[in-house]
Amino acid sequence: MDQPIETAADRIRPDLEGARALLAVSALLFIASAVGTFYWCGSMTGGMEMPGGWTMSMAWMRMPGQTWPGAAAMFMGMWVVMMVAMMLPSLTPVLVSYRRCLHESGETHLASKTTLAAAGYFIPWTAFGAVAYPLGLVVAAAEMRWATLAQSVPVAASVAIVLAGCFELTKWKARHLGCCRVAPGCGPAHGGDASGALAYGVRLGVHCILCCCGFMMILFAAGVMSPPAMAIVALAITIERIVPWPALAARATGCVILAAGIFLIIRATMPI
């Protein structure tokens, strides 16, 4: 008895089903992380009024009765949830491409390897937060100790935004943006096994951090717990990752950021 011939459509169909499942899971994770982020930000509203007319974020303070290790754990939990909400929309298309690449290479266990790649992606972002937190505490302590330093924060934050706009126009940005958009060939040396999938995710996360230096400057300058700043940064990152003309999008974003930073410098130095 003749065996049925497997068609190209038969080979692709399981991957399409897996891709749809990946999109559904990503959507659920995004909703959960976004809700968690806004809840966390809402529970930490307020802050300390500082010389210069700005408010220090609660992210750099301890809650009543809270230890510093407890405050650090709370910050890291908030940071990871926030990064998932901000980065998942731009990461998902790359994961879909990565899964398709694995499928076309004849790899098995696509779901587990794609999950490992996603987990690996957030390892560098977690490390970034672990480094940023103590540095933020040092800067916050200095601002609370010296009023002159605190008064200069609005201007310094505006200058940081201008620098972030300049960064968007560099070749460095364009190079790492390209690395963030495309999944590499998928063989045993390019993410085909479990350790390779995790390593691929880590490399992707590192490229993403190097690509998003300017956006992170904006996030910290505007306030790491600011929902509007997070939403704007997440939208800009996603647009750069999915539009057909990433270099043009980055340059346009850079010009907008530059204009905003210059306006903020003028406003900070010449109060209206």
Helices and strands as residue ranges (DSSP letters): H 8-43, E 48-50, E 54-56, G 58-60, H 68-104, H 110-145, H 147-151, H 153-167, H 171-181, H 194-211, H 213-222, H 227-242, H 246-269
